[in-house]
Amino acid sequence: MKDAAPTSRWSRLPIIGPVVRFFRRDAAGADVSDSLPASGIKTYHCGTLTYTKAGLMAVCAGLLWGDFCLVLMDTVVPSVLPLKLKALGSPNWLMGLILSSLPSLLNTIVCPVVSFKSDRYRSKWGRRIPFLAGTLPFLVVSLVLLGCSEDISGWLQTHMPFLRNVAPATVTIALIAVFMMVFQFFNLFVNSVFWYLFNDVVPAQHVARISGMNRIVSSLASALYSYFFFRYAETNMRETLIGAALLYFIGFTLVCVIVKEGEYPPMEGEDDKASRGFGAVKTFLKESFSVKWYLLFFAWGAIPILGGGTGIFMVFFNREMGLSLDDMGKLGALATVPPLFAMYLASTFVDRWHPMRVQVYVGIFMAFAAFANWVWIFVTLPGKYFFWLSLGTAVIGSFFGALQSVCAFPLLMRVFPKSRFGQFCSALALLRSVVWIVAGTVGGLFVDGVAWLCRNSGYGPNFVYRFLFLWTGFSVVVPAAVGIWAYVYWHRLGGYDGYQPPAPWSPNKTEALDVVPTVGPQFRWLSLSLRLFDAVMGLSVLSLPALMWWMHQRGATIALRWYAILVLPFFLAVWIGWKFLERGIRRDMARCLSNEPLHNGIPHHGVLMVVSIQYLLSLSIWVAQVIVTVKLNMEWECIIFGIANAVANLLLTTAVLVIWRMERGRSNTLETGGGKAGALPNGGVAARSA
């Protein structure tokens, strides 16, 4: 048996004490350990590995340090190269091809092979570490070559006569493409194998907590880079990439030294033809893609990747809105901090509300807010105002975004069969990679197409990036519709209380899956959520007279006139529409408590409460928009902001209506202080004790 306990030097580190206390407690706050030897030293076990508390801390610290270096490297490359390619005159479609499509194509080939081989590899250093150590020098060299691509281009043109008639920018772009593919090839080895280490060397009772800390470390790495170094991405590309290469080299060298793998048993079932060669491919495809439910779920998870096809162009949108690279870096860093705390809180609510419900609800609200950035086609604020408005919006929406982020992996655990969880996760990842291949190039073509349509508009070359919301909106609306379909289908398979994953390989055609208790709609909290929505609609109307009086005081007569003619009536109409919707929901709540048939369903209070609080806080953003535009004598922009916020309230009401309708026949219980009461769709009565 291998002992992974480090020497006492680790226990002398200042951070060891608090973190060791964190790891030695389970969810209930009690000490957890596998054994207490006669010596009195608690030990922890993972396979053939045995740890003391300090040894466990050393391994976890090594993994987190590796995660920090890996995330930082993966953040630097996609942030630097778009700027360099743009400066070299690369068309948008080529940027998408180099940075998105070709790497995704590699991903579909390399990752399945590396994962398959590393599972079966055996050596005295383990089955994962050799892949990390073996690719380390190649990955570092490829990063250095990327950073020096312009210098290499000049050297080649000097020493190779046939390149002297080729434009220097063309040679540099070609070199970046080649070095990028080399970097991505070896980087896929790391990204495929590194995460498996957590399952191989971390005791089971600590895996969830170390995974949660990974999210925090990853966010901190991105925030530090954005705040301190992104400002130099364009002017110091060479130094930035070489620095990332050195950090990665040091970081993963320490990982390979600190983290020790145990001994693994031989692979079982290797003589089965269905698990080798073409038999394995056939089995994989048949089991993963022959069930309608899984195909629907895969589509729901893969389509949103389309939105990432234009992500590399957001830096140019921010430039068009007046932000410098320094501003973008600080905005990215500051906007990362609130989600760190929000994720910690959101993780507890996702389990209580069920990740399927959370993901569908969040998708619906996002779909109806997807095109909110249309206002920036008509409005251009000074950069400092856009910076603070964007930061305020990001902070206010942090908890909502954290819900979506946190529920992604638990949702897979509640849907995929446990015996083939990795297989179905890889099938989903494979489809996402295929979609990403298309998204990168097609997203670039979309941008170029809009640029062609706007070629005679008279605006600057970056004006086209204001239309990115059209592409990202499409990639949100379609998955929301598919998500509703998946939600309905999932209820047919048992839903919250009886879902069992379809399993065509089993005689029963399903596989047993533990049902985790969840909290259904609760009368008190749902009533509070409706009151908060009412407050959003009401305060939007009640704040208008004060804003209009201030416009009058500032002499903004055009804005005042249109607010009286259009904006105020629009807000009033939306408020009246909401009151009708609220009354309908409350009537269904009363019917449910009286065991009467429902008109629609009972929406869950959880996500509704989060969204209502977010929109209530967002009223401050709208007031700031009005104040800024009137102060800057931008009256038409003030009118546009007013119309946009009225439209936002209308779409918010529509989203609640869709959820209310979607729950018809599926959510028919309402928890009160004494228990649950519910009305069945056919008029029968259902009542259950709490």
matplotlib code that plots the C-alpha trace (Angstrom):
import matplotlib.pyplot as plt

x = [0.0, 1.3, 1.5, 0.9, 1.6, 4.0, 6.7, 6.0, 7.1, 3.6, 2.1, 4.2, 2.6, 0.4, -2.7, -2.5, -4.4, -7.7, -7.8, -7.1, -10.0, -12.1, -11.3, -11.6, -15.3, -18.2, -21.4, -22.8, -19.7, -18.3, -14.8, -14.5, -11.7, -11.4, -9.4, -7.8, -4.6, -3.1, -0.8, -3.8, -3.1, -6.2, -5.8, -7.8, -8.0, -8.5, -8.0, -4.5, -3.5, -3.4, -3.2, -2.7, -4.5, -1.4, -0.8, -4.4, -3.9, -0.7, -2.4, -5.5, -3.2, -1.2, -4.4, -5.8, -2.4, -2.5, -6.1, -5.0, -2.1, -4.2, -7.1, -4.8, -3.1, -6.5, -7.6, -4.5, -4.5, -8.0, -7.8, -4.5, -4.8, -8.0, -6.4, -3.2, -5.1, -7.3, -4.3, -2.8, -5.9, -7.4, -11.0, -13.5, -14.3, -10.6, -10.4, -13.3, -11.8, -8.4, -9.6, -12.9, -13.6, -10.2, -9.6, -13.0, -12.3, -9.2, -11.3, -13.6, -10.7, -8.1, -10.1, -12.0, -8.7, -6.7, -9.4, -9.7, -5.9, -5.3, -8.0, -6.1, -2.5, -0.4, 3.0, 4.9, 4.0, 0.3, -2.0, -2.6, 0.7, 2.7, 0.3, 0.7, 4.5, 5.0, 3.1, 4.5, 7.6, 5.7, 2.9, 5.3, 7.3, 4.2, 3.2, 6.6, 6.4, 3.0, 4.4, 7.3, 5.3, 5.9, 9.7, 9.8, 7.9, 10.5, 13.4, 11.7, 11.2, 14.8, 16.3, 13.7, 13.6, 10.3, 8.5, 9.8, 7.0, 4.4, 2.9, 4.5, 1.0, 0.0, 3.1, 2.5, -1.2, -0.2, 2.4, -0.2, -2.6, 0.1, 1.4, -2.2, -3.0, 0.1, -0.7, -4.3, -3.3, -1.1, -3.4, -6.2, -4.1, -4.0, -7.7, -8.7, -6.6, -6.0, -9.6, -9.6, -6.9, -9.4, -11.4, -8.3, -6.4, -9.0, -11.1, -14.7, -16.0, -13.9, -14.5, -17.5, -15.8, -12.6, -14.7, -16.4, -13.0, -11.9, -14.7, -13.5, -9.8, -10.7, -12.7, -9.8, -7.3, -9.4, -10.1, -6.4, -5.4, -8.3, -7.5, -3.7, -2.5, -5.2, -4.3, -1.0, -2.5, -2.2, 1.1, 3.0, 1.7, 5.1, 5.8, 2.2, 2.4, 5.9, 5.0, 2.0, 4.3, 6.7, 3.9, 2.4, 5.8, 6.4, 2.9, 2.5, 6.0, 4.9, 1.7, 3.6, 5.9, 3.4, 0.4, 1.1, -1.2, -1.9, -2.1, -4.9, -6.5, -6.5, -9.3, -12.2, -14.2, -11.4, -12.1, -15.7, -15.9, -18.4, -15.8, -12.9, -12.2, -15.2, -17.3, -16.7, -17.6, -20.8, -21.8, -21.0, -23.2, -26.0, -26.4, -25.8, -27.9, -30.7, -33.0, -35.2, -34.9, -31.2, -31.2, -33.5, -31.3, -28.2, -29.8, -30.8, -27.2, -25.4, -27.4, -26.3, -22.7, -23.6, -23.6, -19.9, -19.1, -19.1, -17.5, -14.1, -15.6, -16.9, -13.6, -14.4, -17.9, -16.5, -14.1, -16.9, -18.7, -15.6, -13.8, -10.0, -8.3, -7.6, -11.3, -12.2, -9.7, -11.0, -14.6, -14.0, -12.2, -14.7, -17.6, -16.0, -16.0, -19.8, -20.5, -17.9, -20.2, -23.3, -22.1, -21.6, -25.2, -26.7, -25.3, -27.5, -30.7, -30.1, -30.4, -33.5, -35.3, -34.0, -31.5, -33.9, -36.4, -33.8, -32.2, -35.5, -36.8, -33.5, -33.5, -37.0, -36.1, -32.9, -34.7, -37.1, -34.1, -31.9, -32.2, -31.9, -28.7, -30.6, -30.5, -26.8, -27.5, -29.0, -27.2, -23.5, -22.6, -19.1, -17.0, -16.9, -20.7, -20.9, -18.3, -20.2, -23.6, -22.2, -20.6, -23.8, -25.8, -23.2, -23.3, -27.0, -27.3, -24.6, -26.8, -29.0, -26.0, -24.6, -27.8, -27.3, -23.6, -24.0, -26.9, -25.1, -23.2, -25.8, -28.4, -26.2, -26.1, -29.9, -30.4, -27.7, -27.6, -25.0, -23.4, -22.5, -22.3, -18.9, -20.0, -23.0, -21.1, -18.5, -21.3, -22.7, -19.2, -18.7, -21.8, -20.9, -17.5, -19.2, -21.5, -18.5, -16.8, -19.7, -20.2, -16.8, -16.8, -20.5, -20.4, -17.5, -19.5, -22.5, -20.4, -18.9, -22.4, -23.7, -20.6, -21.4, -25.0, -23.7, -20.8, -22.5, -23.9, -21.2, -20.4, -17.0, -15.8, -16.6, -20.2, -21.1, -20.2, -23.3, -25.4, -23.8, -27.0, -28.8, -26.6, -26.3, -30.1, -30.8, -28.5, -30.6, -34.1, -33.9, -32.5, -35.2, -37.9, -36.1, -35.7, -39.5, -39.9, -37.4, -39.1, -42.4, -40.8, -38.9, -42.2, -43.5, -40.5, -41.4, -40.3, -39.3, -40.6, -40.0, -37.6, -35.5, -32.9, -33.8, -31.4, -31.8, -29.0, -31.0, -33.8, -36.0, -35.2, -34.5, -31.8, -32.4, -31.5, -31.8, -34.6, -33.3, -36.1, -36.7, -38.8, -41.9, -43.8, -44.5, -47.5, -45.6, -42.6, -44.6, -46.9, -43.8, -42.4, -45.6, -45.5, -41.9, -42.9, -45.8, -43.3, -41.1, -44.1, -45.5, -42.3, -41.5, -44.7, -44.5, -41.0, -41.9, -43.6, -40.4, -38.2, -40.4, -40.4, -36.6, -36.6, -38.8, -36.4, -33.4, -35.3, -35.5, -38.8, -38.5, -37.9, -40.6, -43.1, -42.4, -42.4, -45.9, -47.2, -45.5, -43.4, -45.8, -48.8, -46.6, -45.5, -49.2, -50.4, -47.7, -48.6, -52.3, -51.3, -49.2, -52.1, -54.3, -51.6, -51.0, -54.7, -54.8, -51.8, -53.3, -56.6, -54.8, -53.1, -56.5, -57.9, -54.9, -55.4, -59.1, -58.3, -60.0, -58.9, -56.3, -56.5, -52.8, -50.1, -48.2, -44.9, -42.1, -41.2, -37.4, -36.1, -39.1, -37.9, -34.4, -35.5, -37.9, -35.2, -32.8, -35.3, -36.2, -32.5, -32.2, -34.6, -31.6, -29.8, -32.7, -32.9, -29.1, -29.6, -32.2, -30.2, -27.0, -28.7, -30.6, -27.5, -25.6, -28.5, -29.1, -32.9, -33.6, -31.3, -33.3, -36.5, -34.9, -33.9, -37.4, -39.0, -36.4, -37.2, -40.9, -40.3, -38.2, -41.1, -43.4, -41.1, -40.7, -44.4, -44.5, -41.8, -43.9, -46.9, -45.0, -43.8, -47.3, -48.6, -45.7, -46.5, -50.0, -50.6, -47.1, -47.0, -50.2, -49.1, -48.5, -46.8, -48.2, -47.1, -49.0, -48.3, -49.0, -52.3, -52.8, -55.5, -55.1, -55.5, -58.7, -60.4, -59.4, -58.0, -54.5, -53.2, -50.0, -48.5, -45.3]
y = [0.0, 3.4, 6.2, 9.7, 11.5, 14.4, 15.4, 17.9, 20.9, 21.1, 21.6, 24.6, 26.6, 29.4, 28.3, 24.6, 25.0, 26.5, 24.3, 21.1, 22.0, 22.5, 19.1, 17.1, 17.9, 16.4, 18.2, 17.9, 19.4, 16.1, 14.7, 12.1, 9.6, 6.1, 4.8, 5.7, 3.6, 2.8, 5.7, 8.0, 9.6, 9.8, 8.5, 8.8, 6.3, 6.4, 3.0, 1.9, 5.4, 6.4, 10.0, 11.8, 15.1, 17.0, 14.6, 15.0, 18.8, 18.5, 16.5, 18.8, 21.9, 20.4, 19.7, 23.2, 24.8, 22.7, 23.9, 27.5, 27.2, 25.3, 27.7, 30.7, 29.2, 28.4, 32.0, 33.7, 32.0, 32.8, 36.4, 37.2, 35.6, 37.3, 40.7, 39.6, 38.1, 41.2, 43.4, 41.3, 41.8, 38.3, 38.0, 37.0, 33.6, 32.7, 33.7, 31.5, 28.7, 28.9, 29.6, 27.6, 25.2, 23.4, 23.0, 21.5, 19.1, 18.0, 17.6, 15.1, 12.9, 13.3, 13.4, 10.0, 8.3, 9.8, 9.0, 5.4, 4.9, 6.6, 4.4, 1.3, 2.5, 1.1, 2.3, 2.8, 6.5, 5.7, 6.0, 9.8, 11.4, 10.0, 11.7, 15.0, 14.8, 13.5, 16.4, 19.0, 20.0, 20.0, 22.2, 24.7, 24.9, 25.4, 28.3, 29.9, 29.5, 31.1, 34.1, 34.4, 33.8, 37.3, 37.0, 33.6, 34.9, 37.6, 35.1, 32.7, 35.5, 36.5, 33.0, 31.5, 33.4, 31.9, 33.6, 37.1, 37.8, 36.8, 39.4, 39.3, 39.3, 36.2, 34.2, 35.2, 34.2, 30.8, 30.3, 31.1, 28.6, 25.9, 26.6, 26.9, 23.4, 22.0, 23.7, 22.5, 18.9, 18.6, 20.8, 18.3, 15.6, 17.7, 18.7, 15.1, 13.5, 16.1, 16.1, 12.3, 12.7, 14.1, 10.8, 8.7, 10.3, 12.3, 10.3, 10.1, 12.1, 15.1, 15.0, 17.3, 19.9, 19.9, 20.3, 23.3, 24.8, 24.2, 26.6, 29.3, 28.8, 28.9, 32.1, 33.7, 32.8, 34.4, 37.4, 38.0, 37.8, 40.1, 42.7, 42.8, 41.5, 41.7, 45.3, 44.1, 41.4, 43.4, 45.2, 42.4, 39.2, 37.6, 38.3, 37.2, 33.8, 33.1, 34.0, 31.6, 28.9, 29.3, 29.3, 26.2, 24.5, 25.2, 24.5, 21.1, 20.0, 20.5, 18.6, 15.6, 15.6, 16.2, 14.1, 10.4, 7.8, 4.5, 1.0, 0.1, -3.3, -4.8, -3.7, -6.1, -7.2, -6.6, -9.9, -8.8, -7.9, -5.3, -3.3, -3.4, -2.0, -1.6, -3.5, -0.8, 1.9, 0.1, -0.4, 3.3, 4.5, 2.1, 2.7, 6.5, 7.5, 5.0, 6.4, 9.3, 10.8, 11.0, 12.5, 15.2, 15.8, 15.9, 18.5, 20.6, 20.5, 21.0, 23.8, 26.6, 26.0, 27.9, 31.1, 30.6, 31.0, 34.8, 34.9, 35.8, 39.0, 40.4, 42.3, 44.3, 45.0, 46.4, 48.5, 49.8, 50.8, 52.9, 50.4, 50.1, 46.8, 47.9, 48.6, 45.2, 43.5, 45.3, 44.7, 41.0, 40.7, 42.7, 40.9, 37.6, 38.2, 38.2, 34.9, 33.3, 33.9, 33.3, 29.8, 28.8, 29.8, 28.5, 25.0, 24.5, 25.6, 23.6, 20.3, 21.5, 22.7, 20.0, 20.9, 19.9, 22.5, 25.1, 24.6, 24.8, 27.9, 29.7, 28.9, 30.4, 33.6, 33.9, 33.3, 36.2, 38.5, 37.3, 40.3, 43.0, 44.3, 45.7, 49.1, 49.4, 49.7, 53.1, 54.2, 55.0, 56.2, 57.4, 54.5, 55.2, 55.1, 51.9, 50.4, 51.1, 50.2, 46.9, 46.2, 46.9, 44.6, 41.8, 42.1, 42.1, 39.1, 37.1, 34.8, 34.1, 33.1, 31.1, 29.0, 28.0, 27.3, 25.2, 23.0, 21.8, 18.9, 17.8, 17.7, 15.1, 13.0, 13.1, 12.1, 9.7, 6.1, 5.6, 2.5, 4.4, 7.9, 8.6, 7.2, 9.4, 12.5, 11.8, 11.4, 14.8, 16.3, 14.8, 16.5, 19.8, 19.6, 19.0, 22.0, 24.1, 23.2, 24.7, 27.6, 29.1, 29.4, 30.1, 32.7, 34.4, 34.3, 35.8, 38.8, 39.2, 39.0, 41.7, 43.8, 43.4, 44.6, 47.6, 48.5, 51.7, 52.7, 55.3, 53.9, 52.6, 49.1, 47.9, 48.9, 45.5, 43.9, 45.6, 43.0, 40.0, 39.8, 38.4, 35.3, 34.8, 35.3, 32.6, 30.2, 30.9, 30.9, 27.6, 25.6, 27.1, 25.7, 22.3, 22.5, 22.8, 19.8, 17.9, 18.9, 17.5, 14.3, 13.9, 14.0, 11.2, 9.1, 9.6, 13.2, 14.2, 11.2, 8.3, 9.0, 6.0, 6.4, 4.4, 1.5, -0.5, -2.9, -3.9, -6.6, -4.0, -1.3, 1.1, 1.4, 2.1, 5.6, 6.9, 9.5, 12.6, 14.4, 17.9, 20.9, 21.6, 24.9, 26.4, 28.7, 31.2, 31.7, 31.6, 34.3, 36.4, 35.9, 37.2, 40.2, 40.9, 40.7, 43.1, 45.4, 45.4, 46.3, 48.8, 50.6, 50.9, 52.9, 54.9, 56.0, 57.6, 60.8, 61.6, 60.9, 63.0, 65.9, 65.7, 65.8, 68.9, 70.5, 69.8, 71.1, 67.7, 68.5, 65.8, 63.0, 64.3, 64.4, 60.9, 59.5, 61.0, 59.8, 56.3, 55.1, 55.7, 54.1, 51.2, 50.5, 50.9, 48.4, 45.9, 46.3, 45.7, 42.6, 41.3, 41.8, 39.6, 36.9, 37.2, 36.8, 33.7, 32.1, 32.9, 31.4, 28.2, 28.3, 28.6, 25.7, 23.6, 24.2, 23.4, 20.2, 21.5, 21.1, 23.6, 25.9, 25.6, 24.5, 25.7, 27.4, 26.8, 29.7, 29.2, 30.7, 33.1, 34.7, 35.0, 36.6, 39.0, 40.2, 40.6, 42.8, 44.7, 45.6, 46.3, 49.2, 51.2, 50.5, 51.9, 55.0, 55.5, 55.2, 57.9, 60.2, 59.8, 60.3, 63.4, 64.8, 64.3, 65.8, 62.5, 62.7, 60.2, 57.7, 58.3, 57.4, 54.2, 53.2, 53.8, 51.7, 48.9, 48.6, 48.5, 45.7, 43.9, 44.0, 42.7, 39.8, 39.1, 38.7, 36.5, 34.3, 33.7, 33.0, 30.3, 28.7, 28.7, 27.1, 24.6, 23.3, 22.3, 18.7, 18.4, 20.7, 20.2, 20.3, 23.2, 22.8, 24.6, 24.6, 21.4, 19.4, 19.1, 19.5, 19.0, 18.8, 16.2, 17.3, 15.2, 16.7, 14.0, 14.9, 14.2, 14.9, 13.9, 14.6, 16.5]
z = [0.0, -1.0, 1.6, 0.2, 3.4, 3.0, 5.4, 8.2, 6.1, 4.6, 8.1, 8.7, 5.8, 7.1, 5.1, 6.1, 9.4, 8.1, 5.0, 7.0, 9.3, 6.2, 4.7, 7.9, 8.3, 6.5, 5.5, 9.0, 10.5, 12.0, 11.6, 8.9, 8.7, 7.5, 10.4, 13.7, 14.1, 17.5, 17.1, 17.3, 13.9, 11.7, 8.2, 5.0, 2.2, -1.6, -3.2, -2.2, -1.1, 2.6, 3.8, 7.1, 7.3, 6.2, 3.4, 2.1, 2.3, 0.3, -2.5, -2.6, -2.6, -5.5, -7.5, -6.8, -7.8, -11.0, -11.6, -11.1, -13.7, -16.2, -16.1, -16.3, -19.4, -21.0, -20.3, -21.7, -25.1, -26.2, -24.9, -26.6, -30.1, -31.3, -30.7, -32.6, -35.5, -35.8, -35.8, -38.6, -40.7, -40.3, -41.5, -38.8, -40.4, -40.3, -36.7, -35.9, -37.8, -36.1, -32.5, -32.4, -35.2, -35.7, -31.9, -31.6, -34.4, -32.6, -29.4, -31.0, -32.0, -29.3, -26.0, -26.5, -27.4, -24.6, -22.0, -23.2, -23.1, -19.8, -18.1, -19.2, -18.8, -15.9, -14.8, -11.6, -11.8, -12.2, -15.2, -15.4, -14.3, -17.3, -19.7, -17.9, -17.6, -21.2, -22.8, -20.5, -22.6, -25.9, -24.5, -23.0, -26.3, -28.4, -26.1, -26.5, -30.3, -30.3, -28.4, -30.8, -34.0, -35.4, -34.8, -36.4, -39.4, -39.9, -39.6, -42.1, -44.7, -44.3, -44.8, -47.2, -50.5, -51.6, -48.7, -49.5, -51.8, -49.3, -47.0, -43.5, -41.9, -44.0, -42.8, -39.2, -39.4, -40.9, -38.1, -35.5, -37.0, -37.0, -33.5, -32.2, -33.5, -31.9, -28.6, -28.7, -29.4, -26.3, -24.2, -24.9, -23.3, -20.1, -20.1, -20.7, -18.0, -15.3, -14.0, -13.7, -11.1, -8.6, -8.7, -8.5, -5.6, -3.5, -0.9, -1.9, 1.1, -0.1, -3.9, -3.8, -1.7, -3.7, -6.9, -5.4, -4.5, -8.1, -9.2, -6.9, -7.8, -11.5, -11.1, -9.1, -11.8, -14.4, -12.3, -11.5, -15.1, -16.2, -13.6, -13.7, -17.0, -19.7, -20.4, -21.8, -24.0, -27.3, -26.7, -25.0, -26.5, -26.5, -22.8, -21.9, -23.6, -22.4, -18.9, -19.1, -20.4, -17.5, -14.9, -16.4, -16.5, -12.8, -11.8, -13.4, -12.5, -8.9, -9.6, -11.0, -7.9, -5.2, -6.4, -6.2, -7.7, -6.1, -7.6, -10.0, -10.6, -14.1, -16.4, -16.4, -19.4, -22.0, -23.7, -24.5, -28.1, -27.3, -25.4, -27.9, -31.3, -33.6, -31.1, -28.5, -31.1, -32.0, -28.3, -27.5, -30.4, -29.8, -26.1, -26.2, -29.3, -29.6, -27.0, -27.8, -24.3, -24.4, -27.9, -26.7, -23.7, -25.8, -28.1, -25.1, -23.9, -27.2, -28.9, -26.5, -27.6, -30.8, -28.8, -28.0, -31.7, -31.4, -27.9, -29.3, -30.8, -27.5, -27.0, -30.1, -28.9, -25.7, -27.7, -29.7, -26.5, -25.4, -23.1, -23.1, -22.5, -19.0, -18.5, -19.9, -17.6, -14.5, -15.5, -16.0, -12.7, -10.6, -12.2, -11.2, -7.4, -6.7, -8.4, -6.0, -3.1, -5.1, -6.2, -2.6, -1.8, -5.0, -4.6, -1.6, -3.4, -6.5, -4.6, -2.8, -5.9, -8.3, -11.0, -13.8, -12.6, -12.1, -15.5, -17.3, -15.4, -15.9, -19.6, -20.0, -18.3, -20.2, -23.5, -22.9, -21.9, -24.7, -26.9, -24.3, -25.8, -28.8, -27.1, -27.8, -31.6, -30.9, -27.7, -27.2, -23.8, -22.7, -21.8, -18.0, -17.8, -19.8, -17.5, -14.3, -15.8, -17.1, -13.7, -11.9, -14.2, -13.7, -9.9, -9.7, -12.0, -10.3, -8.3, -11.3, -13.3, -10.4, -10.4, -14.0, -13.5, -10.4, -11.6, -14.8, -13.3, -10.7, -13.6, -15.4, -12.3, -12.0, -15.7, -16.9, -15.8, -13.0, -14.6, -17.8, -16.5, -18.0, -21.4, -21.6, -20.4, -23.2, -25.7, -24.7, -24.9, -28.3, -29.6, -28.0, -29.8, -33.1, -32.6, -31.5, -34.8, -36.7, -34.2, -34.6, -38.4, -38.8, -36.1, -37.9, -41.1, -39.4, -38.2, -41.7, -43.2, -40.9, -41.8, -45.5, -44.9, -42.8, -45.2, -46.4, -43.0, -42.3, -38.9, -37.8, -38.6, -35.0, -35.2, -36.6, -33.2, -31.7, -33.5, -31.7, -29.5, -32.5, -32.7, -28.9, -28.6, -31.1, -29.1, -26.0, -27.3, -29.2, -26.2, -24.0, -26.3, -26.3, -22.5, -22.1, -24.4, -22.3, -19.1, -20.3, -21.6, -18.3, -16.3, -18.5, -17.4, -13.7, -12.9, -9.5, -7.6, -10.0, -12.8, -13.8, -16.7, -19.8, -20.2, -23.5, -22.2, -19.2, -19.3, -17.5, -20.0, -17.1, -14.5, -10.8, -9.7, -6.2, -5.8, -4.0, -2.0, -3.2, -2.0, -4.1, -4.4, -1.1, -0.5, 1.7, -0.6, -3.8, -2.4, -1.6, -5.1, -6.6, -4.3, -5.4, -9.1, -8.3, -6.6, -9.8, -12.0, -9.5, -8.7, -12.4, -12.9, -9.6, -10.3, -13.6, -12.3, -10.2, -13.3, -15.5, -13.0, -13.0, -16.9, -16.6, -14.2, -16.6, -19.6, -21.4, -23.1, -25.9, -23.4, -21.1, -24.0, -25.2, -21.6, -21.1, -24.5, -24.8, -21.9, -19.0, -20.8, -21.8, -18.2, -17.0, -19.6, -18.6, -14.9, -15.6, -17.6, -14.8, -12.3, -14.4, -14.5, -10.8, -10.1, -12.3, -10.4, -7.0, -8.0, -8.9, -5.6, -3.9, -6.0, -5.1, -1.3, -1.8, -3.7, -6.9, -10.5, -11.6, -14.6, -15.3, -12.8, -9.7, -10.6, -8.2, -6.0, -6.1, -9.4, -9.5, -6.2, -7.5, -10.7, -9.0, -6.6, -9.5, -11.5, -8.4, -7.9, -11.6, -11.3, -9.9, -13.2, -15.2, -13.0, -13.5, -17.3, -17.2, -15.0, -17.1, -20.5, -19.4, -17.7, -21.0, -23.0, -24.8, -24.8, -27.5, -25.8, -22.6, -24.5, -25.8, -22.3, -21.1, -23.9, -23.4, -19.7, -20.4, -22.9, -20.3, -17.9, -20.6, -21.4, -17.7, -17.4, -20.5, -19.1, -15.9, -18.0, -20.0, -16.8, -15.3, -18.5, -18.7, -15.2, -16.2, -15.3, -13.8, -10.8, -8.8, -5.2, -2.9, 0.4, 3.4, 7.0, 7.8, 4.6, 0.9, -0.8, -4.5, -7.2, -10.0, -13.6, -14.0, -11.1, -8.5, -5.2, -4.0, -0.5, 1.1, 4.5, 4.7]

ax = plt.figure().add_subplot(projection="3d")
ax.plot(x, y, z, "-o")
ax.set_aspect("equal")
plt.show()
